[in-house]
Amino acid sequence: MKARSLTASFLLAATLGGCAESDPVPPVPTGLDAPVTELPASQAAVSGLVFDPEAFLAMYLAIPNGEGPPAYLLPGMPGLMYSAIPDARVRLYGPGLRESLSPPSSPAGQWQADGVALDEHTPYLAEAVPPQGPVTFYIDEYAPLALPPATYYPTTHVRPIQVSGTQCSSQTALMVGSAGALDAVAQHLTAGGTPTTVEDLLNPARTGGVVLLNVHTPSFFYDFFLTPMDEVAVEASAGTVVALDWAYPEGLPGQSPMGYSVIPGSVSPVGYFALVLPPGASAPVTVSFTDTVVTPPEEEPGEFGPRPVLIPSATVEPRAGVSVQRVFAWPNFPPFEPDPLEDPPLPPMDESWHCVAPEPPPEG
């Protein structure tokens, strides 16, 4: 009795489920009869670190005896640890691209924007958006400098991010505040007869934007090789460009709370400059750099060959507010001539994992 009841239950379930052998199986369309559907757009995850480049540079320069941190400053190393910005969001945007906004960054400044549309032709830019409250840095007893309180502003990092793969890691987003170069530039303009505040510099009615330019030594790991280039001269095709220097903050006239000041002339001992554009500026501005150091013939060349080294010019697209542009010098090595008796060198490493590789140096 139990067996017959169990068999009847299975047959009933099969009938209700449409699994009886007598039910027809609909054919699957193939070839020209197959339905056409749009595939979902390819998406990527873009991630990296958000930090204050002025805080990083000040930490570097504040280390006693001029001994900077290690050249390769990976996450967790002191330079980035003390300048990382928690709770900041990063906005990825570009002409014709769908914007993406990351969640708040971690205490170590790590951020990730998911669902970023892939585009092999138009690059994104990263804008770091300040947190709701004050920016709080991690400082311990080993930090070479205590960072002053500051108001932080949305900052665009003028470095293209070409998102052409589903994983786009190791990107930097930069954010600056009122205690660094912006304060030094405002004091400089005020001393020259034009009363100016930091807010005035970021007001589109007063300026066409401020671009902070960092010149670094040659880089083999693009985003985290942050050693400043010394004794660099600058010239801009438009706007007002000034050279900056840093000293331990002592409240001197013209010195910002973080230690930056505008100095006379066009040569920066730390490769740091500020370009102030006039209101309504729309045409691109060319900023040219020159290495002013010459290695004597009897002196041993440095790590990147004899100086002067080649520093590519930067093209600045005017935009309101503040942006940061990092410029990397190029090694001055003699042309490579392979030895015909040796095996050919290995092919270049695939660097597409960090989305964009440095452009080749200009000729000449």
C-alpha positions as CSV (number, residue, x, y, z in Angstrom):
1,M,0.0,0.0,0.0
2,K,2.8,2.4,0.9
3,A,4.7,1.5,-2.3
4,R,1.7,2.1,-4.5
5,S,1.0,5.5,-2.8
6,L,4.6,6.6,-3.3
7,T,4.5,5.7,-7.0
8,A,1.3,7.6,-7.5
9,S,2.8,10.6,-5.8
10,F,5.9,10.6,-8.1
11,L,3.6,10.3,-11.2
12,L,1.4,13.2,-10.0
13,A,4.5,15.4,-9.4
14,A,5.9,14.6,-12.8
15,T,2.6,15.5,-14.4
16,L,2.2,18.8,-12.5
17,G,5.8,19.7,-13.3
18,G,5.3,19.3,-17.0
19,C,7.8,16.4,-17.2
20,A,5.5,13.7,-18.7
21,E,7.0,12.0,-21.8
22,S,4.0,13.1,-23.8
23,D,4.7,16.8,-23.4
24,P,6.3,18.3,-26.5
25,V,9.7,20.0,-26.2
26,P,9.8,23.4,-27.9
27,P,12.6,23.7,-30.5
28,V,15.5,26.1,-29.7
29,P,15.9,28.8,-32.5
30,T,19.3,28.6,-34.2
31,G,21.0,30.5,-37.1
32,L,19.0,33.4,-38.6
33,D,16.0,32.5,-36.5
34,A,17.9,33.0,-33.2
35,P,16.8,36.0,-31.2
36,V,19.2,39.0,-31.0
37,T,19.8,40.5,-27.6
38,E,22.1,43.3,-26.4
39,L,25.0,42.1,-24.2
40,P,25.5,44.1,-21.0
41,A,28.2,46.7,-21.2
42,S,31.6,45.6,-20.0
43,Q,32.5,47.0,-16.6
44,A,35.7,47.3,-14.6
45,A,36.9,47.8,-11.0
46,V,39.2,50.7,-10.6
47,S,41.2,51.0,-7.3
48,G,44.1,52.6,-5.7
49,L,45.1,55.1,-3.0
50,V,44.0,58.6,-2.2
51,F,46.5,60.9,-0.4
52,D,47.7,64.4,0.0
53,P,50.8,64.9,-2.2
54,E,51.9,68.0,-0.3
55,A,51.8,66.1,3.0
56,F,53.8,63.4,1.4
57,L,56.4,65.8,0.1
58,A,56.6,67.6,3.4
59,M,57.1,64.3,5.2
60,Y,59.9,63.4,2.8
61,L,61.7,66.7,3.2
62,A,61.3,66.8,7.0
63,I,63.3,63.6,7.5
64,P,66.6,64.6,9.2
65,N,69.9,64.7,7.3
66,G,68.0,64.9,4.0
67,E,67.5,61.1,3.9
68,G,64.2,60.5,2.2
69,P,62.0,57.4,2.4
70,P,62.6,54.4,0.1
71,A,62.2,55.1,-3.6
72,Y,59.4,52.6,-4.1
73,L,56.7,53.8,-1.8
74,L,54.2,51.0,-1.8
75,P,51.1,50.9,0.4
76,G,52.0,50.8,4.0
77,M,55.4,52.5,3.6
78,P,55.8,55.6,5.8
79,G,55.4,58.3,3.1
80,L,52.0,57.1,2.1
81,M,50.9,56.0,5.5
82,Y,51.2,59.5,7.0
83,S,49.6,61.2,4.0
84,A,46.7,58.8,3.2
85,I,43.2,60.3,3.4
86,P,40.4,58.2,4.9
87,D,36.7,58.6,4.1
88,A,37.3,60.4,0.8
89,R,35.4,59.5,-2.4
90,V,36.9,59.3,-5.8
91,R,34.9,60.4,-8.9
92,L,35.9,59.0,-12.2
93,Y,34.7,61.2,-15.1
94,G,35.5,62.1,-18.7
95,P,33.8,63.6,-21.8
96,G,31.1,61.2,-23.0
97,L,31.8,58.7,-20.2
98,R,29.4,57.5,-17.5
99,E,30.6,58.9,-14.1
100,S,31.5,56.5,-11.3
101,L,31.8,57.4,-7.6
102,S,33.7,55.2,-5.1
103,P,32.5,54.5,-1.6
104,P,34.5,56.3,1.2
105,S,38.2,55.3,1.3
106,S,39.6,53.1,4.1
107,P,41.7,54.4,7.0
108,A,44.8,53.6,4.8
109,G,43.4,55.7,1.9
110,Q,42.4,52.7,-0.3
111,W,39.5,53.2,-2.6
112,Q,37.7,51.2,-5.3
113,A,35.0,52.2,-7.8
114,D,33.1,49.3,-9.2
115,G,31.0,49.1,-12.3
116,V,33.2,51.5,-14.3
117,A,32.5,51.3,-18.0
118,L,35.3,50.1,-20.2
119,D,36.5,52.5,-22.8
120,E,39.6,52.1,-25.0
121,H,39.5,55.5,-26.5
122,T,38.5,58.1,-23.9
123,P,40.4,58.3,-20.6
124,Y,39.0,59.0,-17.2
125,L,40.2,61.6,-14.8
126,A,40.1,61.0,-11.0
127,E,38.7,63.7,-8.7
128,A,39.1,63.2,-5.0
129,V,36.1,64.4,-3.1
130,P,36.7,65.4,0.6
131,P,34.9,63.6,3.4
132,Q,32.0,65.3,5.2
133,G,34.1,66.1,8.3
134,P,37.7,67.2,8.8
135,V,40.5,65.2,7.3
136,T,42.4,63.2,10.0
137,F,45.8,61.8,9.2
138,Y,47.5,58.9,10.9
139,I,50.4,60.3,12.9
140,D,52.5,58.4,15.4
141,E,55.7,59.1,17.3
142,Y,57.8,58.2,14.2
143,A,56.2,60.7,11.9
144,P,58.8,63.4,10.9
145,L,56.2,66.2,10.9
146,A,52.9,67.0,12.6
147,L,50.4,68.1,9.9
148,P,48.4,71.2,10.6
149,P,44.6,71.3,10.4
150,A,43.3,72.3,7.0
151,T,40.2,72.6,4.8
152,Y,40.4,70.1,1.9
153,Y,39.0,70.7,-1.6
154,P,37.8,68.6,-4.5
155,T,41.0,68.0,-6.4
156,T,41.5,66.6,-9.9
157,H,44.5,64.5,-10.6
158,V,45.5,65.4,-14.2
159,R,46.7,61.9,-15.1
160,P,44.6,59.9,-17.6
161,I,43.3,56.5,-16.5
162,Q,42.6,54.4,-19.6
163,V,40.2,51.7,-18.4
164,S,40.6,48.9,-20.9
165,G,40.6,45.9,-18.6
166,T,38.2,44.5,-16.0
167,Q,40.8,45.1,-13.2
168,C,42.4,48.6,-13.0
169,S,44.5,48.7,-9.9
170,S,47.2,50.9,-8.4
171,Q,45.7,54.3,-9.4
172,T,46.4,57.4,-7.3
173,A,43.8,60.1,-6.5
174,L,45.3,63.3,-5.0
175,M,43.7,65.8,-2.7
176,V,45.2,69.1,-1.4
177,G,44.0,71.5,1.3
178,S,44.4,75.1,2.5
179,A,47.6,74.5,4.5
180,G,50.0,74.0,1.6
181,A,50.9,75.7,-1.7
182,L,47.5,77.4,-2.0
183,D,48.1,79.4,1.1
184,A,51.6,80.3,0.0
185,V,50.4,81.5,-3.3
186,A,47.6,83.5,-1.7
187,Q,50.1,85.2,0.6
188,H,52.4,85.9,-2.4
189,L,49.7,87.6,-4.4
190,T,48.6,89.6,-1.4
191,A,52.1,90.8,-0.7
192,G,52.3,91.8,-4.4
193,G,49.3,94.2,-4.1
194,T,46.4,91.8,-4.9
195,P,44.6,90.8,-1.7
196,T,43.9,87.1,-2.2
197,T,42.6,84.2,-0.1
198,V,42.7,80.5,-0.8
199,E,38.9,80.7,-1.5
200,D,39.6,83.5,-4.0
201,L,42.1,81.2,-5.9
202,L,39.3,78.6,-6.3
203,N,36.6,81.1,-7.2
204,P,36.0,80.9,-11.0
205,A,35.2,84.7,-10.9
206,R,38.7,85.4,-9.7
207,T,40.8,82.8,-11.4
208,G,40.6,80.2,-14.2
209,G,41.8,77.5,-11.8
210,V,45.1,76.6,-10.0
211,V,47.3,73.8,-11.2
212,L,50.0,72.4,-8.8
213,L,52.8,70.7,-10.7
214,N,55.2,68.2,-9.1
215,V,58.3,67.3,-11.0
216,H,59.7,63.9,-10.0
217,T,62.8,61.9,-10.8
218,P,62.5,59.2,-13.5
219,S,60.0,56.6,-12.6
220,F,59.9,52.8,-13.2
221,F,56.7,52.4,-11.2
222,Y,54.6,55.2,-12.4
223,D,52.2,56.1,-9.6
224,F,54.3,55.4,-6.5
225,F,57.7,56.7,-7.4
226,L,57.6,60.0,-5.7
227,T,61.2,61.3,-5.2
228,P,61.2,65.1,-6.1
229,M,63.5,66.5,-8.7
230,D,65.7,69.3,-7.5
231,E,66.7,72.5,-9.1
232,V,64.1,72.6,-11.9
233,A,63.2,75.7,-13.8
234,V,59.7,76.4,-15.2
235,E,58.1,78.5,-17.9
236,A,54.4,78.7,-18.9
237,S,52.8,79.9,-22.1
238,A,50.0,81.7,-20.2
239,G,48.9,82.5,-16.7
240,T,51.1,83.2,-13.7
241,V,53.6,80.4,-12.7
242,V,55.6,80.5,-9.5
243,A,58.3,78.3,-7.9
244,L,57.8,76.8,-4.5
245,D,60.1,75.7,-1.8
246,W,59.7,74.0,1.6
247,A,61.2,74.5,5.0
248,Y,60.2,73.3,8.5
249,P,57.1,75.3,9.4
250,E,58.0,78.2,11.7
251,G,55.3,80.7,10.9
252,L,57.7,82.9,8.8
253,P,56.2,85.6,6.5
254,G,54.9,84.1,3.4
255,Q,55.2,80.5,4.7
256,S,52.1,78.3,4.7
257,P,51.2,76.3,7.8
258,M,52.6,73.1,6.1
259,G,55.9,74.9,5.3
260,Y,55.6,75.9,1.7
261,S,56.5,79.3,0.3
262,V,56.8,81.1,-3.0
263,I,60.4,82.0,-3.8
264,P,61.8,84.5,-6.3
265,G,62.8,83.3,-9.7
266,S,61.7,80.3,-11.8
267,V,63.8,77.6,-10.2
268,S,62.4,75.3,-7.5
269,P,64.8,73.4,-5.2
270,V,62.1,70.7,-4.8
271,G,60.5,70.7,-8.3
272,Y,57.2,72.2,-7.1
273,F,55.3,74.9,-8.9
274,A,51.9,76.6,-9.0
275,L,50.2,77.9,-12.1
276,V,47.3,80.4,-11.6
277,L,45.2,80.9,-14.7
278,P,43.2,84.0,-15.5
279,P,39.4,84.0,-15.3
280,G,37.7,82.6,-18.3
281,A,40.8,80.8,-19.6
282,S,39.9,78.1,-22.1
283,A,43.0,77.5,-24.3
284,P,45.5,74.8,-23.3
285,V,48.6,76.1,-21.6
286,T,52.1,74.6,-22.2
287,V,54.3,74.4,-19.1
288,S,58.0,73.7,-19.9
289,F,60.6,72.5,-17.4
290,T,64.4,72.6,-17.6
291,D,66.9,70.7,-15.4
292,T,69.4,73.3,-14.4
293,V,72.0,70.9,-12.9
294,V,75.0,70.0,-15.1
295,T,77.2,67.0,-14.2
296,P,80.9,67.9,-14.5
297,P,82.8,65.6,-16.8
298,E,85.0,64.3,-14.0
299,E,82.0,63.5,-11.8
300,E,80.4,60.1,-11.7
301,P,76.9,60.2,-13.3
302,G,74.0,59.7,-10.9
303,E,71.4,56.9,-10.8
304,F,69.7,58.2,-14.0
305,G,72.8,59.2,-15.9
306,P,74.5,62.6,-16.2
307,R,72.4,65.8,-15.7
308,P,70.7,67.6,-17.1
309,V,68.0,65.1,-17.7
310,L,65.1,65.5,-20.0
311,I,61.8,66.7,-18.5
312,P,58.8,66.6,-20.8
313,S,56.5,69.6,-20.9
314,A,53.0,69.5,-19.5
315,T,49.8,70.6,-21.3
316,V,47.3,72.0,-18.9
317,E,43.6,72.1,-19.8
318,P,42.1,75.0,-17.8
319,R,39.5,73.9,-15.3
320,A,37.9,75.6,-12.3
321,G,39.2,74.8,-8.8
322,V,42.5,73.0,-8.0
323,S,44.2,70.2,-9.9
324,V,47.5,68.4,-9.5
325,Q,49.7,67.4,-12.4
326,R,52.7,65.2,-11.8
327,V,55.6,65.3,-14.3
328,F,58.4,62.6,-14.4
329,A,61.9,63.3,-15.8
330,W,63.5,60.8,-18.1
331,P,66.8,59.0,-17.6
332,N,69.8,60.3,-19.5
333,F,71.3,57.0,-20.5
334,P,73.2,56.5,-23.7
335,P,71.3,54.7,-26.5
336,F,71.0,51.0,-25.9
337,E,73.0,48.9,-28.4
338,P,72.5,45.2,-28.1
339,D,75.5,42.9,-28.2
340,P,75.1,40.6,-31.3
341,L,76.8,37.8,-29.4
342,E,74.3,37.8,-26.5
343,D,70.8,36.5,-26.5
344,P,68.1,39.1,-27.3
345,P,66.6,40.8,-24.3
346,L,63.2,39.8,-22.9
347,P,60.2,41.6,-24.3
348,P,58.8,44.5,-22.2
349,M,56.7,43.6,-19.3
350,D,52.9,43.9,-19.7
351,E,52.0,47.0,-17.6
352,S,48.3,47.1,-18.7
353,W,47.3,46.0,-15.2
354,H,47.7,49.5,-14.0
355,C,45.7,50.9,-16.9
356,V,48.2,53.3,-18.4
357,A,51.9,53.4,-19.0
358,P,54.0,56.6,-19.1
359,E,54.2,58.2,-22.6
360,P,57.5,57.9,-24.4
361,P,59.8,60.9,-23.9
362,P,59.7,63.6,-26.5
363,E,62.4,63.6,-29.2
364,G,65.2,66.0,-28.9
